């Protein structure tokens, strides 16, 4: 995965959009799966945004449970 990550400079507005997307996804997944805590990788929101702009209609994700009420969101 680290080979897929590049560092770029972006406007603070895009950074804010990506962070809001990340928070929205975390909140939705917590509610859907009844979790108290979920970790969302920082790059996940940019991967989702890129997929949407490429016209991808479905984004496949999974929750890797690491406890009774905790999980990690992963993009497949």
Rosetta silent file (secondary structure, phi, psi, omega in degrees, C-alpha in Angstrom):
SEQUENCE: XXXXXXXXXXXXXXXXXXXXXXXXXXXXXXXXXXXXXXXXXXXXXXXXXXXXXXXXXXXXXXXXXXXXXXXXXXXX
SCORE:     score description
SCORE:     0.000 S_00000001
   1 L     0.000  -38.016 -176.946    0.000    0.000    0.000 S_00000001
   2 H   -60.841  -29.286  178.481    2.808    2.439    0.807 S_00000001
   3 H   -69.757  -19.741 -179.503    3.967    2.273   -2.817 S_00000001
   4 H   -87.944   -5.865 -175.650    0.527    3.574   -3.845 S_00000001
   5 L  -101.443  131.293  175.530    0.771    6.704   -1.687 S_00000001
   6 L  -125.381  153.357  177.575    2.277    9.952   -2.976 S_00000001
   7 L   -97.859  131.463  178.729    2.613   13.295   -1.250 S_00000001
   8 L  -135.174  163.433  172.919    1.054   16.289   -2.975 S_00000001
   9 L   -99.517  130.614 -179.693    0.226   19.856   -2.096 S_00000001
  10 L  -131.970  158.430  176.175   -3.474   20.645   -2.044 S_00000001
  11 L   -68.340  149.388 -177.784   -5.600   23.632   -1.188 S_00000001
  12 H   -62.175  -24.721  177.173   -6.973   23.604    2.347 S_00000001
  13 H   -64.620  -40.907  178.014  -10.510   23.375    0.951 S_00000001
  14 H   -66.833  -39.206  177.838   -9.774   19.969   -0.570 S_00000001
  15 H   -59.886  -42.100  179.270   -8.215   18.825    2.669 S_00000001
  16 H   -64.984  -42.037  178.873  -11.390   19.868    4.479 S_00000001
  17 H   -61.719  -44.950  179.992  -13.591   18.032    1.942 S_00000001
  18 H   -63.992  -40.408  179.363  -11.545   14.843    2.308 S_00000001
  19 H   -67.947  -38.503  176.927  -11.698   15.005    6.093 S_00000001
  20 H   -65.019  -40.093  176.988  -15.472   15.578    6.027 S_00000001
  21 H   -62.411  -43.408  179.259  -15.878   12.593    3.698 S_00000001
  22 H   -61.439  -43.677  179.352  -13.759   10.484    6.049 S_00000001
  23 H   -67.117  -40.582  178.624  -15.868   11.522    9.064 S_00000001
  24 H   -62.060  -44.392  179.274  -19.139   10.902    7.213 S_00000001
  25 H   -62.552  -45.572 -179.718  -18.021    7.421    6.219 S_00000001
  26 H   -60.825  -45.234 -179.632  -16.925    6.633    9.778 S_00000001
  27 H   -62.909  -44.717  179.510  -20.216    7.854   11.249 S_00000001
  28 H   -62.694  -44.571 -178.239  -22.291    5.888    8.721 S_00000001
  29 H   -69.552  -35.762  176.635  -20.318    2.674    9.234 S_00000001
  30 H   -62.100  -44.789 -179.916  -20.443    2.987   13.031 S_00000001
  31 H   -67.385  -42.826 -176.522  -24.216    3.287   12.908 S_00000001
  32 H   -65.479  -38.107 -175.582  -24.648    0.536   10.319 S_00000001
  33 H  -105.670    5.514  176.637  -22.499   -2.005   12.168 S_00000001
  34 L    64.178   40.550 -179.095  -23.227   -0.907   15.747 S_00000001
  35 L  -101.425  150.069  174.842  -19.645    0.034   16.565 S_00000001
  36 L   -87.559  -32.670 -176.418  -18.449    2.517   19.168 S_00000001
  37 E  -139.929  135.791  176.778  -15.117    3.165   17.461 S_00000001
  38 E  -139.481  136.025  177.626  -13.959    2.769   13.881 S_00000001
  39 E   -99.045  129.755  178.757  -10.604    3.625   12.357 S_00000001
  40 E  -119.050  116.118  179.646  -10.645    5.048    8.859 S_00000001
  41 L   -55.426  145.513 -176.248   -7.256    5.271    7.126 S_00000001
  42 L   -62.709  -28.583 -178.048   -6.342    8.820    6.107 S_00000001
  43 L   -84.305  -10.439 -175.391   -5.947    7.834    2.449 S_00000001
  44 H   -61.931  -40.920 -178.228   -9.355    6.165    2.196 S_00000001
  45 H   -65.227  -36.962  177.836  -11.250    9.382    1.478 S_00000001
  46 H   -70.933  -32.809  176.312   -8.935   10.278   -1.415 S_00000001
  47 H   -66.335  -41.443  179.472   -9.298    6.745   -2.815 S_00000001
  48 H   -66.963  -44.242  178.889  -13.089    7.021   -2.652 S_00000001
  49 H   -61.611  -41.739  177.840  -13.071   10.479   -4.234 S_00000001
  50 H   -63.409  -42.899  179.345  -10.808    9.245   -7.043 S_00000001
  51 H   -62.786  -40.913  178.520  -13.070    6.244   -7.673 S_00000001
  52 H   -63.462  -41.916 -179.492  -16.136    8.494   -7.844 S_00000001
  53 H   -71.607  -21.210  175.479  -14.468   10.803  -10.355 S_00000001
  54 L   -85.194   -0.170  176.743  -13.491    7.812  -12.483 S_00000001
  55 L    89.591    9.463  179.993  -17.186    6.908  -12.674 S_00000001
  56 L   -70.548  124.611 -175.913  -17.088    3.922  -10.361 S_00000001
  57 L   -84.880  -34.761 -178.020  -20.627    3.396   -9.066 S_00000001
  58 L  -118.570  138.450  177.086  -19.893    0.925   -6.261 S_00000001
  59 L  -120.162  120.642 -175.425  -17.061    1.055   -3.779 S_00000001
  60 L   -92.484  121.337  179.159  -16.359   -2.181   -1.966 S_00000001
  61 E  -130.576  165.798  174.132  -15.310   -1.849    1.642 S_00000001
  62 E  -144.849  160.065  176.879  -15.198   -4.098    4.652 S_00000001
  63 E  -107.526  120.733  174.985  -14.973   -3.718    8.398 S_00000001
  64 E   -94.566  107.548 -177.127  -12.167   -5.637   10.059 S_00000001
  65 E   -73.529  132.345  177.685  -13.381   -6.142   13.623 S_00000001
  66 E  -120.902   10.861  178.697  -10.677   -5.739   16.243 S_00000001
  67 E  -179.045  177.470 -178.453  -12.963   -5.926   19.248 S_00000001
  68 L   -62.298  -34.874 -178.270  -16.581   -6.298   20.241 S_00000001
  69 L  -131.699   27.003 -179.650  -17.349   -2.685   19.394 S_00000001
  70 E  -133.750  148.041  179.246  -14.266   -1.595   17.419 S_00000001
  71 E  -158.351  168.996  177.751  -13.238   -1.995   13.806 S_00000001
  72 E  -122.708  129.193  179.003  -11.040   -0.789   10.960 S_00000001
  73 E   -83.522  131.224 -179.771  -12.531    0.250    7.636 S_00000001
  74 E  -129.635  139.522  175.226  -10.723   -1.225    4.620 S_00000001
  75 E   -88.958  131.734  179.754  -11.166   -0.621    0.908 S_00000001
  76 L   -91.091    0.000    0.000  -11.200   -3.835   -1.140 S_00000001
